[in-house]
């Protein structure tokens, strides 16, 4: 049975951890649902994990919608969150509401996520006022990584940790149903989690948060460009897939594939009829060699 925002609040109250994964396609979403994850994020990290971009900035609304649709089909009974890409909510409050609405109307997601704390509190509020659930995202926010000096951990000093705490409270006041904390010290994650009523999810924010998120491509060992410190690889599918492709290539070159068990045979007696018809129509090469017409 699909969970809702009230279930997640109860999980926080009872200290039951929320399991959170990204997914970008139908097959992976079906696996996530079978595994019983509580939430799926169709993250703008698809820019790197699917399209090979250097970051998330080039990702468009249309790309996010397409992938959200696929994930929704694959996980109809799981809480799905669509990630609002760069410049889909920063330009104006009206555009923020419109684009958030697209996720629900066109992809049937359950909520949207956007990056930022106090700076996007107004966007969160107007989207919530439009009847849409919002997950906040603070700490290392990839869309604004340039301002942060790159993909670096945040909140490692008392001053910056205080700023993160204030961002978290602003997200809560604006009406978000939850907040994602990325790449911050576990001590800071713990204090924020204990002082917010809404669920606080971690991606590199320590064990004390209300739940944990991993990028599925990292967790499965598919994405090889880089591996953040907070990632635990539960598989090395890149190695498995490469080995399988290499074996296939070798089988083809050495004429070991396909074997007879991989082919479809003609109905008994039909091969001779087929050849006779081709000879009659002079379509076989041996006809041409004999000068038949």
C-alpha positions as CSV (number, residue, x, y, z in Angstrom):
1,X,0.0,0.0,0.0
2,X,1.4,3.4,-1.0
3,X,2.4,5.6,1.9
4,X,1.4,9.3,2.2
5,X,2.8,12.3,4.0
6,X,1.0,11.3,7.3
7,X,2.6,7.9,7.2
8,X,6.0,9.5,7.0
9,X,5.2,11.8,9.9
10,X,4.2,8.7,11.9
11,X,7.4,7.0,10.9
12,X,9.3,10.0,12.3
13,X,7.4,9.9,15.5
14,X,8.0,6.2,16.0
15,X,11.6,6.4,14.8
16,X,11.0,4.0,12.0
17,X,13.5,4.8,9.2
18,X,12.3,5.9,5.8
19,X,13.9,4.1,2.8
20,X,14.4,6.5,-0.1
21,X,16.0,5.8,-3.6
22,X,16.2,7.5,-6.9
23,X,15.0,5.9,-10.1
24,X,14.9,7.2,-13.7
25,X,13.2,4.4,-15.7
26,X,10.5,1.8,-15.7
27,X,12.6,-1.3,-14.9
28,X,14.4,0.2,-12.0
29,X,11.2,1.5,-10.6
30,X,9.7,-1.9,-10.7
31,X,12.7,-3.3,-8.8
32,X,12.4,-0.5,-6.2
33,X,8.8,-1.2,-5.6
34,X,9.4,-5.0,-5.3
35,X,12.1,-4.1,-2.7
36,X,9.6,-2.2,-0.7
37,X,11.2,1.2,-0.7
38,X,9.1,4.0,0.9
39,X,9.9,6.8,-1.5
40,X,11.3,7.2,-5.0
41,X,12.9,10.4,-6.2
42,X,13.1,11.0,-9.9
43,X,16.1,13.3,-9.4
44,X,17.6,15.8,-11.8
45,X,20.7,13.6,-11.2
46,X,19.4,11.8,-14.2
47,X,21.4,14.5,-16.1
48,X,24.6,12.7,-15.1
49,X,23.4,9.2,-14.5
50,X,21.3,8.9,-17.7
51,X,22.4,11.6,-20.2
52,X,26.1,11.9,-19.3
53,X,26.0,15.6,-18.6
54,X,28.7,17.1,-16.3
55,X,26.1,18.2,-13.9
56,X,22.4,18.8,-13.3
57,X,22.1,22.3,-14.9
58,X,21.3,21.2,-18.5
59,X,18.3,19.1,-17.4
60,X,14.9,20.3,-18.7
61,X,11.4,20.0,-17.4
62,X,10.4,17.9,-20.4
63,X,13.2,15.4,-19.6
64,X,12.1,15.2,-15.9
65,X,8.4,14.7,-16.9
66,X,9.3,11.8,-19.3
67,X,11.3,10.0,-16.7
68,X,8.7,10.6,-14.0
69,X,6.0,9.0,-16.2
70,X,8.2,5.9,-16.7
71,X,8.9,5.6,-13.0
72,X,5.2,6.1,-12.1
73,X,4.3,3.2,-14.5
74,X,6.9,1.0,-12.9
75,X,6.0,1.9,-9.3
76,X,2.3,2.7,-9.1
77,X,2.1,1.8,-5.4
78,X,5.1,3.8,-4.2
79,X,5.3,7.5,-3.2
80,X,7.1,9.2,-6.1
81,X,8.7,12.7,-6.0
82,X,9.6,14.7,-9.1
83,X,12.7,16.9,-8.9
84,X,12.3,20.4,-10.3
85,X,15.2,21.2,-12.5
86,X,17.3,24.4,-12.6
87,X,15.3,27.5,-13.6
88,X,12.0,25.7,-13.4
89,X,11.1,27.6,-10.2
90,X,13.7,30.4,-9.7
91,X,12.4,32.8,-12.4
92,X,9.0,33.6,-10.8
93,X,6.4,32.4,-8.3
94,X,3.9,31.8,-11.1
95,X,6.4,29.7,-13.1
96,X,7.2,27.7,-10.0
97,X,3.6,26.8,-9.4
98,X,3.0,26.1,-13.1
99,X,6.0,23.7,-13.4
100,X,5.2,22.0,-10.1
101,X,1.7,21.4,-11.4
102,X,3.1,19.8,-14.6
103,X,4.6,17.1,-12.5
104,X,1.3,16.2,-11.0
105,X,-0.8,16.6,-14.2
106,X,1.5,15.0,-16.7
107,X,3.3,12.4,-14.6
108,X,1.0,11.8,-11.6
109,X,3.8,12.1,-9.0
110,X,2.9,12.5,-5.3
111,X,5.1,15.5,-4.6
112,X,7.9,17.7,-6.0
113,X,11.4,18.6,-4.6
114,X,13.3,21.8,-5.0
115,X,16.6,23.1,-3.8
116,X,17.3,25.9,-1.4
117,X,16.3,27.1,2.1
118,X,15.4,30.7,3.0
119,X,15.9,31.9,-0.6
120,X,13.1,29.6,-2.0
121,X,10.7,29.8,1.0
122,X,8.3,31.9,-1.1
123,X,8.3,29.3,-3.9
124,X,7.7,26.5,-1.4
125,X,4.8,28.5,0.1
126,X,3.0,29.3,-3.1
127,X,3.4,25.7,-4.4
128,X,2.0,24.4,-1.2
129,X,-0.8,26.9,-1.3
130,X,-1.6,25.5,-4.8
131,X,-2.2,22.1,-3.1
132,X,1.1,20.4,-4.0
133,X,3.3,18.6,-1.6
134,X,6.9,19.9,-1.5
135,X,10.1,18.4,-0.2
136,X,12.8,20.9,0.5
137,X,16.6,20.3,-0.1
138,X,19.4,22.0,1.7
139,X,23.1,21.6,2.3
140,X,25.0,20.6,-0.8
141,X,22.5,21.8,-3.5
142,X,24.0,20.7,-6.9
143,X,22.1,23.3,-8.9
144,X,23.9,26.1,-7.0
145,X,27.2,24.2,-6.5
146,X,29.0,27.1,-8.2
147,X,28.1,29.4,-5.4
148,X,29.1,26.8,-2.9
149,X,32.6,26.4,-4.4
150,X,31.8,23.0,-6.0
151,X,30.5,19.7,-4.8
152,X,31.7,20.1,-1.2
153,X,30.3,19.2,2.2
154,X,28.4,22.0,3.9
155,X,27.8,23.1,7.5
156,X,31.2,22.1,8.8
157,X,31.7,25.3,10.9
158,X,29.4,26.7,13.6
159,X,28.4,29.7,11.4
160,X,27.6,27.6,8.3
161,X,25.8,25.0,10.4
162,X,23.7,27.7,12.0
163,X,22.8,28.9,8.5
164,X,21.7,25.4,7.5
165,X,19.6,25.1,10.7
166,X,17.9,28.4,9.7
167,X,17.3,27.1,6.2
168,X,15.7,24.0,7.5
169,X,13.4,25.9,9.8
170,X,12.5,28.2,6.9
171,X,11.6,25.2,4.7
172,X,9.4,23.9,7.5
173,X,7.6,27.2,8.1
174,X,7.0,27.6,4.4
175,X,4.9,24.3,4.5
176,X,7.2,21.6,3.1
177,X,6.2,18.1,4.2
178,X,9.8,17.0,4.5
179,X,13.4,18.1,3.8
180,X,16.4,16.5,2.2
181,X,19.8,17.2,3.9
182,X,22.8,16.6,1.6
183,X,26.5,16.3,2.5
184,X,26.5,17.8,6.0
185,X,28.1,16.6,9.2
186,X,26.0,14.0,11.1
187,X,26.1,16.2,14.2
188,X,24.3,18.9,12.2
189,X,21.9,16.4,10.7
190,X,21.0,15.2,14.2
191,X,20.3,18.6,15.6
192,X,18.2,19.6,12.6
193,X,16.3,16.3,12.7
194,X,15.5,16.6,16.4
195,X,14.3,20.2,16.0
196,X,12.0,19.8,13.0
197,X,8.6,18.3,13.1
198,X,8.7,17.2,9.5
199,X,10.8,14.2,8.3
200,X,14.4,14.9,7.6
201,X,15.9,12.7,4.9
202,X,19.7,12.2,4.6
203,X,21.9,11.9,1.6
204,X,25.3,12.1,3.3
205,X,23.9,13.7,6.4
206,X,24.4,10.9,8.9
207,X,22.5,8.1,10.6
208,X,20.5,10.3,12.9
209,X,18.1,11.5,10.2
210,X,14.6,10.1,9.7
211,X,15.6,8.2,6.6
212,X,18.3,7.7,4.0
213,X,18.5,8.4,0.2
214,X,21.0,7.0,-2.2
215,X,21.4,7.6,-6.0
216,X,20.4,4.2,-7.5
217,X,23.2,4.4,-10.1
218,X,25.8,4.9,-7.3
219,X,24.3,2.2,-5.1
220,X,24.2,-0.4,-7.9
221,X,27.7,0.5,-9.1
222,X,26.6,1.7,-12.5
223,X,27.8,5.3,-12.5
224,X,31.5,5.3,-12.6
225,X,32.5,9.0,-13.2
226,X,32.9,9.6,-9.5
227,X,31.7,8.2,-6.2
228,X,30.7,10.6,-3.3
229,X,32.1,9.7,0.1
230,X,28.5,9.0,1.4
231,X,27.8,6.3,-1.1
232,X,27.8,2.6,-0.2
233,X,27.9,0.4,-3.3
234,X,25.7,-2.6,-2.8
235,X,26.6,-4.1,-6.2
236,X,29.1,-3.6,-9.0
237,X,26.8,-3.9,-12.0
238,X,29.3,-2.0,-14.2
239,X,31.7,-4.9,-13.9
240,X,28.9,-7.5,-14.4
241,X,27.4,-5.7,-17.5
242,X,30.8,-5.1,-19.1
243,X,31.8,-8.8,-18.6
244,X,28.5,-9.9,-20.2
245,X,28.9,-7.6,-23.2
246,X,32.5,-8.8,-23.7
247,X,31.4,-12.4,-23.7
248,X,28.7,-11.6,-26.2
249,X,31.2,-9.9,-28.5
250,X,33.5,-12.8,-28.3
251,X,30.7,-15.3,-29.0
252,X,29.7,-13.4,-32.1
253,X,33.2,-13.1,-33.5
254,X,34.0,-16.8,-32.8
255,X,30.6,-17.9,-34.2
256,X,29.4,-19.4,-30.9
257,X,26.3,-17.3,-31.0
258,X,23.6,-17.9,-32.0
259,X,23.3,-21.7,-31.4
260,X,20.4,-23.7,-32.8
261,X,18.4,-23.3,-29.6
262,X,18.3,-19.6,-30.2
263,X,16.8,-19.8,-33.7
264,X,13.4,-20.5,-35.2
265,X,13.0,-23.4,-37.6
266,X,10.8,-23.6,-40.7
267,X,7.8,-26.0,-40.6
268,X,8.9,-29.5,-41.7
269,X,8.9,-29.8,-45.5
270,X,8.5,-26.1,-46.2
271,X,12.2,-25.4,-46.9
272,X,12.1,-27.4,-50.1
273,X,8.9,-25.6,-51.2
274,X,10.6,-22.3,-50.4
275,X,13.7,-23.1,-52.5
276,X,11.5,-24.3,-55.4
277,X,9.5,-21.1,-55.4
278,X,12.7,-19.0,-55.4
279,X,14.1,-21.1,-58.3
280,X,10.9,-20.7,-60.2
281,X,11.0,-16.9,-59.8
282,X,14.8,-16.9,-60.6
283,X,15.6,-15.2,-57.3
284,X,18.4,-17.5,-56.1
285,X,22.1,-16.7,-56.9
286,X,22.5,-20.2,-58.4
287,X,19.8,-19.3,-61.0
288,X,21.8,-16.2,-62.0
289,X,25.0,-18.3,-62.4
290,X,23.3,-20.8,-64.7
291,X,21.8,-17.9,-66.8
292,X,18.2,-19.0,-66.1
293,X,15.5,-16.5,-66.9
